[in-house]
């Protein structure tokens, strides 16, 4: 009587079926994970938006500044932290700590960086300069440097307040014991505006330059929080299209509302297609 068991051909057939199923299912699982991370990130951005909405009545309905110069002053995240009450809210599950950037900028190893960020929080989000101003800002592309009353914002539901960025900055400038974060790490990328859309277009995949924004973090787009507190996913091109035309001149975007669209951004950082799309808006 023949012993029960699989023949070689039967085993090969079973293995082939498993391989085929794995090839079909693994991309589905990866996509599901990415969607889950995108949803978690969006939830965090909604919580940040609610934090700002609670901050406003306590501060005469004036938006918090994103930062002040490059010195040891609280950034926007630390200012709304009492309303959010969680360091994890300022982290995107997809992004986390940009170890390569931290190593090259600060000379920190992985273990050192993790110890710092555990105390001070990882920040994967930047504040739009046109809503949360960088006071005494160090360069022109950081925006107008003007603190905004809530009433000064045009179309709150169409004006970006926060966007995603690499995990370099911290949430807090001082820990619970009053010890300041090393190297002013709290203020990096506390700020953004429509020019960063151009920077994202020029992103170097090796993170050698133009890596500060993350407008392609989730399925060809990213999550954004708006000045009315709501948050949603968008593609980068949806954010920079003009609000209106002044004759043949395109004005505003979701980043700012009163200036020429992409007018402050360097021509060599914005793609020709990007600028052409803006010009065609008013033709």
N, C-alpha and C positions, 0 to 999 in steps of 0.2 A: 504494500500500500504506500502511495507517494505521500511524503510529509507535506503538511499544509504550509503554504508560504507564497510570497510573491515571486514571480519570475523577473528576470532582469528587464525584460521589455515592459512589464507592468510597473516596475519601480521607475523606469525612465519616463513613462507616461504620467505617473503621479507627480514626479518632480517637474516635468514640463508644465503641467497644469498649475502647480504652485507658483512657478516662475511667472507664468502668464498672469495669474491673479495678482501677484505682487506688483507686476509692472502696471497693471490697471489701477490697483487700489492705492499704492504709495503716493502717487501724485494727488489723488483725491484727499488722502489724509493730510498731506502737506498743505493743500489749499484750504482745507477746513481749519487747520491750525493757524494759518495766516489770517483767515477771516476772524477767528476767535481773538487773536492778538489785536487786530484792527478794531474790533468791537470793544475790547478792554481799554485800548488807548483812547477811543472815543468817549468812553465813560469817564476816564480821568480828565479829559478836556472839558467835559460838561461840569465836572466837580470844580475845576478851576474857574470856569465861567460863573458858576453859582457863588464861588468865593469872592469874586470881584463884585458881583451884584450885592452881596452882603457888606462888602467893604465900603461901597459908595455912600450909603446913607450916614455912615459913621464919620466920613471925611468930606462933608459938605458937597457930596456928589461930584467930587473931582477924582479922576482916575489916578491910581498910584503911579509914580514914576517907575520906569523899568530899572533905572540905576542912576547913579550920580558919579560922573567922571569914571575913573578907573580905581578909585580908592576903596577903603573899607566902609561902605555904606550899604544898607539893606537893598537887595534887588527886589523886583516885583514879586517874585515867588515868596520871599521871606515876608513881605508885607501882607500877603493874603494867607500865609500859612496859619495864623490863628483862626481863620474861618474854615480852612480846609482840614486842619488837624491831622494831616498824614503826609509823611515824606514820600510815600509810595505813589501818591497821586501825581507827582511831577515826573514820573518815569513811564516811558512807553515800553511794553513788554518786547516789542520787536527791536528796539534800539539798545537800551541799556548803556553801559559805559563804553566809550570809544577808546579802548586801551591803547591803540596805536597812536592816536592823537595825544593822549595824556602822557605817554612815554616820551614822545618827541618834544612836546611843549614844556613838560615839567620834570622830565627825567625820572618818572615814577614807574616802578615795576607793578605788576598786576596785584600782588598782595598789598602793597602800599596804597595803591589807588582804591582798592576795595575797602580798606580800613578807613580812609578819608571819607569816601562816599557813604559808608554806613553811618558815619557820625553826622554828616552835613547834607546828605540826600543827593541823589542823581537827578539832574534836570535835563529832560529831553525836549524842552519847549522854549521858544523864544517869544518875546513880546514885540508886537508891531509898534515901531517908534511913533507912528502917527496917532496912536491911541494912548499907549503907555510910554511917555517920552524918556529918553536918556538925557538927563540934565548934565550940562557941561560935557557934552558928547565929544569924543576924541577925533572924529572924522566926519566929513559931510554926509556920507552915505548912511550915517546912523539916524538921519531924520532931522526934523526941525528943532528938537530940544525944547519944546513948549508943553507944559503940563496942560492937559485937556479937561475942562469941565464936561460933565456928561452931556450937557445941552449943546456943546460945540461939535459933537460928532454928527455927521450926516448919515442918515439911514443906518442905524445901529445894526440891523439884521443883515446888512450887506457890507459891513466893515470888519475886516479881520482884526482880532485882538491877539491871538496866539497862533503860532505855527510850530511845526516839529523841527527839531535840530539835533545835532549829534550830542551824545552824553558827555560833555566836557564840564559845563558849569555845575555848580552845586546849588541847592535850594537855600541853605543858610550861610551867612557869613561868620556866625559864631555858634558854637555848640551850646548845650544846656549849661555848661560850666563857664561860658564866656570866652572860651579859647577860640581865637580867629582861625579861619580856614587858611591853609598855606597858599601863598602866591596869588592872593585875591581871586581864587578859583570861582568864587561865587558870581562874579560879574560877567564872565565869558558868555557871549551870545545871549545876553539879557535882552537883546534887541533885534529887530528885523524890519524889513519893509519890502516894497515891490522889487527893489534891486536884487534881492536874494533870489528871485525867480530866475534872473539872468545868471546868478552864481550857480544855481542848481543845474542850469543848462550846460554850464562849463565844468561840471563836477568831474574831478579826476578819480577814476575808480580805485586808484592806489592811495587816495587820501593825501596827496601831496599838495593840493591847493583846492580852493573853492569847495570845501567839504563841510561848511558850517551848517548848511540847511539840509533838510531831509524831506523834500517835497514829493519824493517818490517812494516813501517808506512803505506804503501799503497798496499793492496791486495797481501800480501806475499812478498813484495819487497819494494824498495824505489827509489827515484830519486837521480841521481848523476850528478854533473857537471865535465867535463873533462878539461884537461889542454889546449885544443884548443878552449874552450869556449862553446862547445855544451853540451847538457844535455839529459839524457834519463833514463828510468826506468829499474832496474835490480833486480834480486834476489841476496841475499848475496853470495850464492855459486858461482855465476858468477864472483864475484870480486876478489876472492882469489886464483883461479886456476893459476898455473904457466905460465909464458911467454915462457919458454924454458927449455931444459935439459942440464946440464953440466955433461956428463956421466950419472949416475943414480940419480944425484942431481937436484931436481926441483928449478928453479931460478925465482925470481920475481913474480909479480902479478899486478893487476890493481892499487894497492896502491904504490908499489915500484918495481924497475926494476933490481937491481943489487945484492940483497941479497938472501940467501936461503929462499924459500917460507915458511912463518910462522915461520921462524927461531928464531925471537926475542920474539915470543909470548909464554907465559907460557904454559907448556904442560897440566896443570890441568884446564886451561880456555878454551882450544880448545877441541872440542869433538873428540873422537876416530875416528868417521866416517869422520870428516873433515880432520884430518891428514892422514888417510888412502887414501882418495881420492887424496890428494896432492902427496903422495908417489907413488901411482899407475900411476900417469901421466907419469913417466919416465920409466916404466917397459914395 
